Amino acid sequence: MTSVIYEKDQDNIVHLILDKPNAGANLMDAEFTASFVAAVKKLREDNWSGVLFRSAKTTFFAGGSLDDLHATTKENAQLLFDMVTQLKLAMRELETSGKPVVACINGAALGGGWELALACHYRVALSNGVTLGLPEVTLGLLPGGGGVVRMSRLLGLQGALPYLTEGKQFKPAQGQKLGLIDEVVDTEESLISVAINWIKANPKVQQPYDVKGYKVPGGTPTTPSLAKMLPIAPAMMRVQTKGTMPAPESILSVMVESLQVDIDAAMRIETRYFVELVCSQVAKNMIGTLWFQLNEIKAGASRPKDIEKSKIKKVGVLGAGMMGAGIAYSSALKGIDVVLKDISLESAEKGKAYSQTILDKKVKKKRLKAEKRDAILNSIKATANAEDLKGCDLIIEAVFEDRGLKAKVTQEAEAQIESSAVFASNTSTLPITGLAEASSRPENFVGLHFFSPVDKMPLVEIISGEQTSNETLAKAYDFVLQIGKTPIVVNDSRGFFTSRVFGTFANEGIAMLGEGIPAAAIENAAFLAGYPVGPLAVTDEVSLTLVEKIRNQTIKDLQEEGKPYPVHPSDSVVDRMLEAGRSGKLSGAGFYSYPENDSTKGRKKHLWDGLSEKFENKDSAYTVEEIKDRLLYIQAIETVRCVDEQVLTSVRDANIGSIMGIGYPIWTGGILQFINQTGLPEFIKRAEVLTEQCGERFTVPERLRAMARDGLTFKD
């Protein structure tokens, strides 16, 4: 069996057809490497006038085999190094043969697929359905098949940077502007004919960078303009990565080093860095979670089995505020008819205008045709009339976090919809089982917790109440996938999983401020740990007023249940901030000051000057590592509690939810993987120290101790 089929046509042109047996896509693995090397050897012994690469799959080439990379360790790293070296030598032999080699790109060419295309002299691509690029950095890797070396030489250091260190992908038209795609055609037949004609017209060719005297765009690292910039480049990269993501820094190193040596030496440099990253814990974490676990979720791993897949045709959204407007936009964008209802037509139209604003920007940037924009907007009906909800097969309420109001809109909507329709609440904290009491059909009631801003956040947390049926859960899961988002499934509890665990992060940061630790130290330590935003800044975004409301509601609910409220050291800090009239970003004053909203001129958003006077204790002892650990561990411990209470029943849902929903550092691979990589005994040991220093909230559940004793880890 072979992944590369060797055929020669009447024009003496060899067609190397990429067709991995028993697979839906072509992959760069050991079998492909052997097939490719064998094909190049055959070319060496054959008489030919040109080579044409094409794919028998719907995509051109999907990239490297992540199964193989994930299994590679330091102990067997030499095998990977040798395989990659062998593959790159074969690629290099082809591109230095002097004869024309063309890539006919009929579908996605990502990672290793784009690297293969780059090794060709001419690249022809279909105009539609093709995505190009090197996304390896998003999985903690760098392009190891010559991608860094060739992109750096073709685009220059600065030009190639976003495509390598950010994994920026592009379409053929943009690729043509960059000089990376030579021709764009509309049909697969044209791909072949254009390639053959070019081969016939260009019997002798060289890669641009193999031509004597070739100058890299923008110059090499010794060019004065670049030489001035390069000393600060690592520091700028460190600001972006916070030192937690080795891949972008390694890519930058390869780019700089490879432009100072000949291309063959550059290839060896790239391979060394590549193998080192493959063996790193960060890459293992990211591949395991952001590839394997994410794909399992998208394939329906947490969806109830044996229930026919469904498709929502019409959705009603109750409440046209930011959340409701975002849900309406995300639904309409995927071709679903939307009824956007609010208490007045004016408010509903204002919510619809949110979609208009986003779509207008896309049209202006030529990312969307005006006709498509108009069609999307026409699918959103703004209304104040409940009767317009008739025909909806899904209702999503996104009104204020008030039980009475939610009960009212639930009953109002249910009076209009069919008995088979699903009713979902977008609540972020209120238990679904309690909200379902207002419903006449609680089996059709489910939680759909979106994240703000809805149009940008990829996650939706699905909450199953005590009476939620499997059919309802399956319909909710299908809807989330239908609108292009990632679903996780959790069981009911106060705050569910994401809000509950996110709250511990914010509260811990606020508690540290109350202990006298400088606000800047807290925020900076969060950044250094890999969080996208600090606990004080994110609390400002949420608003301290909302934090107080949630606390008061929790106290009330616990009293009704006959349970005491566990006072948190952050509570008094929130109270003191509100007493000072600082409720958050919306009011222009919280832990941060927002100069655009006050009389301060010439300053950006900054920590409130009054924090040091109000809270800071110069005798407070702390280290950056301790602050980082407190933030990472408090969320991890609360997650274990969620597992212990069966709120979470899937490791993949915990990991994906923590990264995509609440900003847990991506380098960890997710919140339970953080515990796995730390090692359960070591995690417990550190948690015990934090318990002694900070309080009982750091006490680990007995479940974790039992797992440690049994030598277990978190896995599905």
C-alpha positions as CSV (number, residue, x, y, z in Angstrom):
1,M,0.0,0.0,0.0
2,T,1.2,3.5,-0.8
3,S,0.1,7.0,-0.1
4,V,1.7,8.4,-3.3
5,I,0.6,6.9,-6.6
6,Y,3.1,7.2,-9.5
7,E,1.6,7.8,-13.0
8,K,3.1,9.1,-16.2
9,D,1.1,10.7,-19.0
10,Q,1.6,11.0,-22.7
11,D,3.6,14.2,-22.2
12,N,6.2,12.5,-20.1
13,I,4.8,14.3,-17.0
14,V,4.7,12.3,-13.8
15,H,1.5,12.7,-11.8
16,L,2.2,12.0,-8.1
17,I,-1.3,11.4,-6.7
18,L,-1.7,11.8,-3.0
19,D,-4.1,9.2,-1.7
20,K,-3.6,7.8,1.7
21,P,-5.3,4.3,1.9
22,N,-8.3,3.9,4.1
23,A,-8.3,7.5,5.2
24,G,-10.4,10.6,4.6
25,A,-7.4,12.9,4.3
26,N,-3.7,12.8,3.3
27,L,-1.4,12.8,6.3
28,M,2.3,13.3,6.6
29,D,3.3,10.2,8.6
30,A,5.9,7.4,8.4
31,E,3.9,5.7,5.7
32,F,3.7,8.8,3.6
33,T,7.4,9.5,4.1
34,A,8.3,6.1,2.8
35,S,6.0,6.4,-0.2
36,F,7.3,9.9,-1.0
37,V,10.9,8.9,-0.7
38,A,10.2,5.8,-2.9
39,A,8.5,8.1,-5.5
40,V,11.5,10.4,-5.6
41,K,13.9,7.5,-5.9
42,K,11.8,6.3,-8.9
43,L,12.0,9.7,-10.5
44,R,15.7,9.6,-10.0
45,E,15.9,6.4,-12.1
46,D,13.2,7.5,-14.6
47,N,13.1,9.9,-17.6
48,W,10.5,12.7,-17.0
49,S,9.9,16.2,-18.0
50,G,7.9,17.5,-15.0
51,V,6.0,16.5,-11.9
52,L,2.5,17.3,-11.0
53,F,1.2,16.8,-7.4
54,R,-2.5,16.3,-7.0
55,S,-4.8,14.8,-4.5
56,A,-7.4,12.0,-4.8
57,K,-9.1,13.4,-1.6
58,T,-11.5,16.4,-1.3
59,T,-8.6,18.2,0.4
60,F,-5.1,18.5,-0.9
61,F,-3.2,17.6,2.3
62,A,-4.3,17.7,5.9
63,G,-0.9,18.0,7.5
64,G,1.2,15.9,9.9
65,S,0.0,12.9,11.8
66,L,-0.8,14.2,15.3
67,D,-1.1,10.6,16.6
68,D,2.5,10.0,15.8
69,L,3.7,13.4,17.1
70,H,1.7,13.0,20.4
71,A,3.3,9.6,20.9
72,T,6.9,10.8,20.4
73,T,9.0,11.2,23.5
74,K,12.6,12.1,24.2
75,E,13.4,8.4,24.2
76,N,12.2,7.8,20.6
77,A,12.8,11.4,19.3
78,Q,15.7,10.3,17.1
79,L,13.2,8.2,15.0
80,L,11.2,11.4,14.3
81,F,14.3,13.4,13.6
82,D,15.5,10.8,11.0
83,M,12.1,10.6,9.4
84,V,11.7,14.3,9.0
85,T,15.2,14.6,7.7
86,Q,14.6,11.9,5.1
87,L,11.4,13.6,4.0
88,K,13.0,17.0,3.7
89,L,15.9,15.7,1.7
90,A,13.5,14.1,-0.8
91,M,11.6,17.4,-1.1
92,R,14.9,19.2,-1.6
93,E,16.0,16.8,-4.2
94,L,12.8,17.4,-6.2
95,E,13.0,21.2,-6.0
96,T,16.7,21.2,-7.1
97,S,16.2,18.8,-10.0
98,G,16.1,21.6,-12.5
99,K,12.8,20.2,-13.8
100,P,9.4,21.8,-13.1
101,V,7.3,20.6,-10.2
102,V,3.7,21.9,-9.7
103,A,1.2,21.6,-6.9
104,C,-2.5,21.4,-7.9
105,I,-4.3,22.5,-4.8
106,N,-7.9,21.3,-4.9
107,G,-8.7,21.8,-1.2
108,A,-7.2,22.7,2.2
109,A,-3.4,22.6,2.3
110,L,-2.5,23.1,5.9
111,G,0.6,22.3,7.8
112,G,2.6,19.6,6.0
113,G,0.3,20.0,3.0
114,W,1.3,23.7,2.6
115,E,5.0,22.7,3.2
116,L,4.8,20.2,0.3
117,A,3.2,22.9,-1.9
118,L,6.0,25.3,-1.0
119,A,8.6,22.8,-2.1
120,C,7.1,23.0,-5.6
121,H,8.1,25.6,-8.2
122,Y,4.5,26.5,-9.2
123,R,1.3,26.5,-7.2
124,V,-2.2,26.4,-8.7
125,A,-5.2,26.5,-6.5
126,L,-9.0,26.4,-6.8
127,S,-10.7,29.7,-6.1
128,N,-13.2,28.3,-3.7
129,G,-13.1,25.8,-0.8
130,V,-9.3,26.1,-0.3
131,T,-7.6,27.2,2.9
132,L,-3.8,27.6,3.1
133,G,-1.4,28.0,6.0
134,L,0.8,26.7,8.8
135,P,-1.3,26.4,12.0
136,E,1.2,24.3,13.9
137,V,1.9,27.1,16.5
138,T,-1.8,26.7,17.7
139,L,-0.8,23.2,18.9
140,G,2.5,24.2,20.5
141,L,4.6,23.2,17.4
142,L,6.4,24.8,14.5
143,P,6.2,23.7,10.9
144,G,8.9,21.0,10.6
145,G,8.7,20.1,7.0
146,G,10.5,23.2,5.7
147,G,7.7,25.7,6.3
148,V,9.6,28.1,8.5
149,V,12.7,28.1,6.2
150,R,10.8,28.5,2.9
151,M,8.2,31.1,4.2
152,S,11.0,33.2,5.7
153,R,12.9,33.2,2.4
154,L,9.9,33.9,0.2
155,L,8.2,36.6,2.4
156,G,11.1,37.9,4.5
157,L,11.3,37.9,8.2
158,Q,8.7,40.5,8.9
159,G,6.4,39.3,6.1
160,A,6.4,35.7,7.2
161,L,6.0,36.4,11.0
162,P,2.2,36.4,11.3
163,Y,1.8,33.3,9.2
164,L,4.3,31.4,11.3
165,T,4.1,32.7,14.9
166,E,0.3,33.3,14.8
167,G,-0.7,30.4,12.4
168,K,-2.5,32.9,10.2
169,Q,-4.4,31.2,7.4
170,F,-5.3,32.6,4.0
171,K,-7.3,32.0,0.9
172,P,-5.8,31.5,-2.6
173,A,-6.6,35.1,-3.7
174,Q,-4.6,36.5,-0.8
175,G,-1.9,33.9,-1.5
176,Q,-1.6,35.2,-5.0
177,K,-1.1,38.7,-3.7
178,L,1.6,37.5,-1.4
179,G,3.3,35.7,-4.3
180,L,2.8,32.3,-2.8
181,I,0.1,31.2,-5.2
182,D,0.9,31.5,-8.9
183,E,-2.5,31.0,-10.4
184,V,-6.1,30.7,-9.2
185,V,-8.6,28.7,-11.3
186,D,-12.3,27.8,-10.9
187,T,-12.5,24.1,-11.8
188,E,-10.5,21.0,-11.0
189,E,-10.0,20.4,-14.8
190,S,-8.3,23.7,-15.1
191,L,-6.0,22.8,-12.2
192,I,-4.5,20.0,-14.3
193,S,-4.5,21.8,-17.7
194,V,-2.8,24.9,-16.2
195,A,-0.2,22.8,-14.5
196,I,0.6,20.8,-17.6
197,N,0.8,23.9,-19.8
198,W,3.2,25.6,-17.3
199,I,5.4,22.5,-17.2
200,K,5.6,22.5,-21.0
201,A,6.5,26.2,-21.1
202,N,9.1,26.0,-18.3
203,P,11.3,22.9,-18.9
204,K,14.1,24.3,-16.7
205,V,13.3,26.0,-13.3
206,Q,14.8,26.9,-10.0
207,Q,13.3,28.0,-6.7
208,P,13.8,31.8,-6.3
209,Y,16.0,31.3,-3.3
210,D,18.2,28.9,-5.2
211,V,19.0,31.5,-7.9
212,K,22.4,33.1,-7.3
213,G,22.1,36.6,-6.0
214,Y,18.5,36.1,-4.6
215,K,17.7,38.7,-2.0
216,V,15.3,37.9,0.8
217,P,12.5,40.5,1.0
218,G,13.3,43.0,3.7
219,G,16.8,41.7,4.0
220,T,18.6,39.2,6.3
221,P,19.3,39.6,10.0
222,T,22.5,41.4,9.1
223,T,20.6,44.1,7.2
224,P,21.0,47.3,9.3
225,S,17.2,48.0,9.5
226,L,16.5,44.4,10.7
227,A,19.6,44.3,12.9
228,K,18.3,47.2,14.9
229,M,14.9,45.5,15.5
230,L,16.1,42.0,16.2
231,P,17.6,42.6,19.7
232,I,14.1,43.6,21.0
233,A,12.1,41.0,19.0
234,P,12.5,38.3,21.7
235,A,11.3,40.7,24.4
236,M,8.3,41.7,22.3
237,M,7.6,38.0,21.7
238,R,7.9,37.3,25.4
239,V,5.3,40.0,26.1
240,Q,2.9,38.1,23.8
241,T,3.6,34.6,25.1
242,K,4.3,35.5,28.8
243,G,7.0,32.9,28.6
244,T,4.5,30.1,28.8
245,M,4.4,29.3,25.0
246,P,7.7,28.1,23.7
247,A,6.5,27.6,20.1
248,P,6.4,31.2,18.9
249,E,9.8,31.9,20.4
250,S,11.3,28.8,18.8
251,I,9.8,29.8,15.4
252,L,11.4,33.3,15.7
253,S,14.7,31.6,16.5
254,V,14.5,29.4,13.5
255,M,13.6,32.3,11.2
256,V,16.5,34.4,12.3
257,E,19.0,31.5,12.4
258,S,17.9,30.0,9.1
259,L,18.4,33.3,7.2
260,Q,22.1,33.4,8.2
261,V,23.0,30.0,6.7
262,D,22.5,28.1,3.5
263,I,19.2,26.4,3.0
264,D,20.3,22.9,3.8
265,A,21.8,23.9,7.1
266,A,18.6,25.9,7.7
267,M,16.6,22.8,7.3
268,R,18.6,21.0,9.9
269,I,18.1,23.9,12.3
270,E,14.4,23.8,11.8
271,T,14.2,20.0,12.4
272,R,16.1,20.3,15.7
273,Y,13.7,22.9,17.0
274,F,10.7,21.0,15.7
275,V,11.6,17.7,17.4
276,E,12.4,19.5,20.7
277,L,8.9,21.1,20.6
278,V,7.2,17.8,19.8
279,C,8.7,16.3,22.9
280,S,7.7,19.2,25.2
281,Q,5.0,19.0,27.8
282,V,3.2,22.1,26.4
283,A,2.8,20.5,23.0
284,K,1.6,17.3,24.5
285,N,-1.0,19.3,26.5
286,M,-2.2,21.3,23.5
287,I,-2.3,18.5,21.0
288,G,-4.2,16.2,23.5
289,T,-6.8,18.8,24.3
290,L,-7.1,21.2,21.4
291,W,-6.9,18.5,18.8
292,F,-8.0,15.1,20.1
293,Q,-10.4,16.1,22.8
294,L,-11.9,19.0,20.8
295,N,-12.5,16.7,17.8
296,E,-14.1,14.2,20.1
297,I,-16.5,16.9,21.3
298,K,-17.3,18.0,17.7
299,A,-18.0,14.3,16.8
300,G,-20.6,14.2,19.6
301,A,-18.7,12.5,22.4
302,S,-20.9,14.2,25.1
303,R,-24.2,13.9,23.1
304,P,-26.8,11.4,24.2
305,K,-26.4,8.3,21.9
306,D,-29.0,6.7,19.7
307,I,-31.0,9.9,19.2
308,E,-31.6,11.1,15.6
309,K,-29.8,14.3,14.8
310,S,-31.9,17.5,14.5
311,K,-31.7,20.8,12.8
312,I,-33.2,24.0,14.2
313,K,-35.0,26.1,11.5
314,K,-36.4,28.9,13.6
315,V,-35.1,30.2,17.0
316,G,-36.7,32.8,19.3
317,V,-34.4,34.9,21.4
318,L,-36.0,36.6,24.4
319,G,-34.1,39.8,25.4
320,A,-32.2,41.9,22.9
321,G,-29.4,43.1,25.1
322,M,-25.8,42.2,24.3
323,M,-26.2,38.5,24.9
324,G,-29.5,38.2,23.1
325,A,-28.3,40.3,20.2
326,G,-25.2,38.1,19.9
327,I,-27.2,34.9,20.0
328,A,-29.5,36.2,17.3
329,Y,-26.5,37.2,15.1
330,S,-24.7,33.8,15.6
331,S,-27.9,32.0,14.6
332,A,-28.8,34.1,11.6
333,L,-25.3,33.9,10.3
334,K,-25.8,30.1,10.0
335,G,-29.0,30.4,8.0
336,I,-31.5,30.1,10.9
337,D,-34.6,32.3,11.0
338,V,-34.6,34.4,14.2
339,V,-37.3,36.1,16.2
340,L,-35.6,38.7,18.5
341,K,-38.1,39.8,21.1
342,D,-37.9,42.5,23.8
343,I,-40.3,44.6,25.8
344,S,-40.5,47.2,23.1
345,L,-40.0,47.2,19.3
346,E,-37.4,49.9,19.8
347,S,-35.3,47.7,22.1
348,A,-35.6,44.8,19.7
349,E,-34.5,46.8,16.7
350,K,-31.6,48.1,18.8
351,G,-30.6,44.5,19.3
352,K,-30.9,43.7,15.6
353,A,-28.7,46.7,14.9
354,Y,-25.9,44.8,16.6
355,S,-25.9,42.3,13.7
356,Q,-26.0,45.2,11.2
357,T,-22.9,46.8,12.7
358,I,-20.9,43.5,12.5
359,L,-22.0,42.7,9.0
360,D,-21.4,46.2,7.7
361,K,-17.8,45.9,8.9
362,K,-17.4,42.6,7.0
363,V,-18.8,44.1,3.8
364,K,-16.5,47.1,4.2
365,K,-13.5,44.8,4.5
366,K,-14.8,42.8,1.5
367,R,-15.2,39.6,3.6
368,L,-18.9,39.5,2.8
369,K,-21.1,40.5,-0.1
370,A,-23.8,43.1,0.5
371,E,-26.4,40.7,-0.8
372,K,-25.4,38.1,1.8
373,R,-25.5,40.8,4.5
374,D,-29.0,41.8,3.6
375,A,-30.2,38.2,3.5
376,I,-28.8,37.6,7.0
377,L,-30.5,40.8,8.4
378,N,-33.8,39.9,6.7
379,S,-33.8,36.6,8.6
380,I,-33.9,38.4,11.9
381,K,-37.3,39.7,12.9
382,A,-37.3,42.3,15.7
383,T,-40.5,42.3,17.7
384,A,-42.3,43.1,21.0
385,N,-45.1,40.7,20.2
386,A,-45.0,37.2,21.8
387,E,-47.2,35.8,19.0
388,D,-44.3,36.2,16.6
389,L,-42.7,33.3,18.4
390,K,-45.1,30.8,16.8
391,G,-43.2,28.2,14.7
392,C,-40.0,28.4,16.7
393,D,-38.5,25.0,17.5
394,L,-36.1,26.6,20.0
395,I,-36.5,29.5,22.4
396,I,-33.5,31.0,24.2
397,E,-34.1,33.4,27.0
398,A,-31.4,36.0,27.6
399,V,-33.1,38.3,30.1
400,F,-31.8,39.7,33.4
401,E,-30.7,37.2,36.1
402,D,-34.1,37.5,37.9
403,R,-36.1,34.4,38.6
404,G,-39.4,36.2,38.5
405,L,-38.7,37.7,35.1
406,K,-37.3,34.5,33.7
407,A,-40.5,32.6,34.9
408,K,-42.7,35.2,33.2
409,V,-41.0,35.1,29.8
410,T,-40.9,31.3,30.0
411,Q,-44.6,31.0,30.4
412,E,-45.3,33.7,27.8
413,A,-43.2,31.9,25.2
414,E,-44.5,28.4,25.9
415,A,-48.0,29.6,25.3
416,Q,-46.9,30.3,21.6
417,I,-44.7,27.3,20.7
418,E,-45.4,23.6,19.9
419,S,-45.1,21.1,22.7
420,S,-42.0,19.6,21.0
421,A,-40.1,22.8,21.0
422,V,-37.1,23.3,23.3
423,F,-36.8,26.1,25.8
424,A,-33.3,27.1,26.9
425,S,-32.1,29.6,29.5
426,N,-28.9,31.6,29.0
427,T,-28.4,32.0,32.7
428,S,-24.9,32.0,33.9
429,T,-25.5,31.1,37.5
430,L,-29.1,30.2,38.4
431,P,-29.8,26.4,38.6
432,I,-31.7,25.1,35.6
433,T,-33.8,22.7,37.7
434,G,-35.2,25.7,39.7
435,L,-35.9,27.8,36.6
436,A,-37.7,24.8,35.0
437,E,-40.3,24.9,37.7
438,A,-41.9,27.8,35.8
439,S,-42.2,25.5,32.7
440,S,-45.2,23.3,31.9
441,R,-42.8,20.9,30.2
442,P,-39.6,20.7,32.2
443,E,-38.3,17.8,30.2
444,N,-37.9,20.2,27.3
445,F,-36.1,22.8,29.5
446,V,-32.3,23.1,29.2
447,G,-29.5,25.6,29.9
448,L,-27.6,27.1,27.0
449,H,-24.9,29.3,28.6
450,F,-23.2,31.5,26.0
451,F,-20.2,33.6,26.7
452,S,-19.7,37.3,25.9
453,P,-19.2,38.5,23.3
454,V,-21.2,35.8,21.7
455,D,-20.0,36.4,18.1
456,K,-16.4,35.9,19.2
457,M,-16.5,33.3,22.0
458,P,-16.5,29.7,20.7
459,L,-18.0,27.9,23.7
460,V,-21.5,27.1,24.8
461,E,-22.1,25.3,28.1
462,I,-25.1,23.0,28.0
463,I,-26.7,22.4,31.4
464,S,-28.9,19.4,31.9
465,G,-31.5,19.9,34.7
466,E,-32.9,17.1,36.8
467,Q,-35.8,16.6,34.4
468,T,-34.1,17.5,31.1
469,S,-34.7,14.7,28.6
470,N,-32.0,13.1,26.5
471,E,-33.9,14.2,23.4
472,T,-33.7,17.8,24.6
473,L,-30.1,17.6,25.4
474,A,-29.3,16.1,22.0
475,K,-31.3,18.9,20.3
476,A,-29.3,21.5,22.2
477,Y,-26.0,19.8,21.3
478,D,-26.9,19.7,17.7
479,F,-27.9,23.4,17.7
480,V,-24.6,24.5,19.2
481,L,-22.7,22.6,16.5
482,Q,-25.1,24.0,13.9
483,I,-24.1,27.6,14.7
484,G,-20.5,26.7,14.6
485,K,-19.7,26.7,18.3
486,T,-18.2,24.1,20.6
487,P,-20.6,22.4,23.2
488,I,-19.7,21.1,26.6
489,V,-22.3,19.3,28.7
490,V,-22.6,19.6,32.5
491,N,-25.1,18.7,35.1
492,D,-27.0,21.3,37.1
493,S,-25.6,23.2,40.1
494,R,-25.2,26.8,41.2
495,G,-22.9,28.4,38.7
496,F,-22.7,25.1,36.8
497,F,-19.0,24.5,35.9
498,T,-17.7,27.6,34.1
499,S,-19.2,30.4,36.2
500,R,-18.5,28.5,39.4
501,V,-14.8,27.9,38.6
502,F,-14.3,31.3,37.0
503,G,-15.7,32.9,40.1
504,T,-12.9,31.4,42.2
505,F,-10.3,33.0,40.0
506,A,-11.8,36.5,40.4
507,N,-12.4,36.0,44.1
508,E,-8.9,34.8,44.8
509,G,-7.4,37.8,43.0
510,I,-9.7,40.2,45.0
511,A,-8.8,38.3,48.3
512,M,-5.1,38.8,47.6
513,L,-5.7,42.5,47.2
514,G,-7.5,42.5,50.6
515,E,-4.4,40.9,52.1
516,G,-2.3,43.8,51.1
517,I,-0.7,42.4,48.0
518,P,-0.2,45.1,45.4
519,A,-2.8,45.1,42.6
520,A,-0.1,45.3,39.9
521,A,1.6,42.2,41.3
522,I,-1.6,40.3,41.2
523,E,-2.5,41.3,37.6
524,N,1.1,40.8,36.3
525,A,1.4,37.4,37.9
526,A,-1.9,36.3,36.2
527,F,-0.4,37.3,32.9
528,L,2.8,35.5,33.6
529,A,0.8,32.4,34.4
530,G,-0.8,32.6,31.0
531,Y,-4.2,34.1,31.7
532,P,-5.5,36.4,29.0
533,V,-6.7,39.0,31.6
534,G,-6.1,39.5,35.3
535,P,-8.7,38.9,38.0
536,L,-9.2,42.5,38.9
537,A,-9.6,43.6,35.3
538,V,-12.1,40.8,34.5
539,T,-14.1,41.7,37.6
540,D,-14.4,45.2,36.3
541,E,-15.7,43.8,33.0
542,V,-18.3,41.7,34.8
543,S,-19.0,44.7,37.3
544,L,-18.8,44.6,41.0
545,T,-22.5,45.3,41.2
546,L,-23.2,42.0,39.5
547,V,-20.8,40.2,41.8
548,E,-22.8,41.7,44.8
549,K,-26.1,40.7,43.3
550,I,-25.0,37.1,42.7
551,R,-23.7,36.9,46.3
552,N,-27.0,38.2,47.7
553,Q,-29.0,35.8,45.6
554,T,-26.7,33.0,46.7
555,I,-27.2,34.0,50.4
556,K,-31.0,34.0,49.9
557,D,-31.0,30.7,48.1
558,L,-28.8,29.0,50.8
559,Q,-31.0,30.4,53.6
560,E,-34.1,28.8,51.9
561,E,-32.2,25.5,51.8
562,G,-31.2,25.9,55.5
563,K,-27.5,26.2,54.6
564,P,-25.0,28.8,55.8
565,Y,-23.3,31.1,53.3
566,P,-19.5,30.5,53.3
567,V,-18.1,34.0,53.7
568,H,-15.2,34.6,51.3
569,P,-12.3,37.1,52.1
570,S,-13.1,38.9,48.8
571,D,-16.6,39.9,50.0
572,S,-15.3,42.8,52.2
573,V,-13.1,44.1,49.4
574,V,-16.1,44.2,47.0
575,D,-18.2,46.0,49.6
576,R,-15.4,48.6,50.2
577,M,-15.1,49.2,46.4
578,L,-18.8,49.7,46.0
579,E,-18.9,52.1,49.0
580,A,-16.2,54.1,47.2
581,G,-18.5,54.3,44.2
582,R,-16.3,52.1,42.0
583,S,-18.5,49.4,40.5
584,G,-16.6,48.5,37.3
585,K,-15.8,49.4,33.8
586,L,-19.3,50.4,32.7
587,S,-19.4,53.1,35.3
588,G,-15.9,54.2,34.4
589,A,-14.4,53.4,37.8
590,G,-13.6,50.0,39.3
591,F,-10.2,48.4,40.3
592,Y,-9.1,50.2,37.2
593,S,-9.7,53.8,36.1
594,Y,-10.9,54.4,32.5
595,P,-9.7,57.9,31.4
596,E,-12.0,57.9,28.4
597,N,-14.9,58.1,30.8
598,D,-13.6,60.8,33.1
599,S,-11.6,64.0,33.1
600,T,-8.2,62.4,33.1
601,K,-6.3,63.2,29.9
602,G,-3.4,61.5,28.3
603,R,-3.6,58.3,30.2
604,K,-4.8,54.8,29.2
605,K,-6.7,52.4,31.3
606,H,-4.8,51.9,34.5
607,L,-5.1,50.5,38.0
608,W,-6.9,53.0,40.3
609,D,-4.4,55.1,42.2
610,G,-6.5,54.7,45.4
611,L,-6.0,50.9,45.6
612,S,-2.6,51.2,47.3
613,E,-3.9,53.6,50.0
614,K,-7.1,51.5,50.5
615,F,-5.6,48.0,50.6
616,E,-1.9,47.7,50.1
617,N,0.2,46.5,53.1
618,K,3.9,47.0,52.6
619,D,4.6,44.3,55.2
620,S,2.6,41.7,53.1
621,A,4.9,38.8,52.1
622,Y,4.3,37.3,48.7
623,T,6.1,35.9,45.6
624,V,5.0,35.9,42.0
625,E,5.1,32.1,42.0
626,E,2.8,32.0,45.0
627,I,0.3,34.3,43.3
628,K,0.3,32.2,40.1
629,D,-0.2,29.0,42.1
630,R,-3.1,30.5,44.0
631,L,-4.9,31.4,40.8
632,L,-4.1,28.1,39.0
633,Y,-4.8,25.9,42.0
634,I,-8.0,27.4,43.3
635,Q,-9.7,26.9,39.9
636,A,-8.3,23.4,39.6
637,I,-9.5,22.4,43.1
638,E,-13.0,23.8,42.4
639,T,-13.1,21.8,39.2
640,V,-12.2,18.6,41.1
641,R,-15.2,19.4,43.3
642,C,-17.4,19.7,40.2
643,V,-16.1,16.2,39.2
644,D,-16.8,14.9,42.7
645,E,-20.4,16.3,42.6
646,Q,-21.0,14.9,39.1
647,V,-21.5,18.4,37.7
648,L,-18.7,17.4,35.3
649,T,-18.7,13.9,33.9
650,S,-16.2,14.3,31.1
651,V,-12.5,15.3,31.3
652,R,-12.6,16.6,27.8
653,D,-15.5,18.9,28.6
654,A,-13.6,20.2,31.7
655,N,-10.4,20.9,29.7
656,I,-12.0,22.5,26.6
657,G,-14.5,24.4,28.8
658,S,-11.7,25.9,30.9
659,I,-9.7,27.1,28.0
660,M,-12.4,28.3,25.7
661,G,-14.9,29.5,28.3
662,I,-13.0,30.9,31.3
663,G,-9.5,31.6,29.9
664,Y,-7.5,29.0,31.8
665,P,-3.9,29.2,30.4
666,I,-3.8,27.4,27.1
667,W,-0.3,25.9,27.8
668,T,-1.8,23.7,30.5
669,G,-4.0,21.8,28.0
670,G,-6.9,22.6,30.3
671,I,-7.7,22.5,34.0
672,L,-7.7,18.8,34.7
673,Q,-4.7,18.3,32.4
674,F,-2.9,20.8,34.6
675,I,-3.4,18.4,37.5
676,N,-2.3,15.5,35.4
677,Q,1.0,17.1,34.3
678,T,1.8,18.4,37.8
679,G,1.2,14.9,39.1
680,L,-1.6,14.2,41.6
681,P,0.7,13.6,44.6
682,E,2.7,16.8,43.9
683,F,-0.6,18.8,43.3
684,I,-2.0,17.6,46.6
685,K,1.3,18.5,48.4
686,R,1.2,22.0,47.0
687,A,-2.5,22.4,47.8
688,E,-1.8,21.4,51.4
689,V,0.7,24.2,51.7
690,L,-1.7,26.7,50.2
691,T,-4.5,25.5,52.6
692,E,-2.2,26.2,55.6
693,Q,-1.3,29.6,54.2
694,C,-4.6,30.8,52.8
695,G,-7.5,28.8,54.2
696,E,-9.8,25.8,53.8
697,R,-10.9,26.8,50.3
698,F,-7.6,25.1,49.0
699,T,-8.5,21.8,50.7
700,V,-8.6,19.1,48.0
701,P,-11.6,16.6,47.8
702,E,-11.0,13.1,49.1
703,R,-11.6,11.9,45.5
704,L,-8.3,13.4,44.4
705,R,-6.4,11.7,47.3
706,A,-7.9,8.4,46.4
707,M,-6.9,8.8,42.8
708,A,-3.4,9.7,43.8
709,R,-3.2,6.6,46.1
710,D,-4.4,4.4,43.2
711,G,-1.9,6.0,40.7
712,L,-4.8,7.3,38.5
713,T,-5.1,10.4,36.4
714,F,-8.0,12.3,34.8
715,K,-9.0,10.7,31.5
716,D,-12.2,9.8,29.7
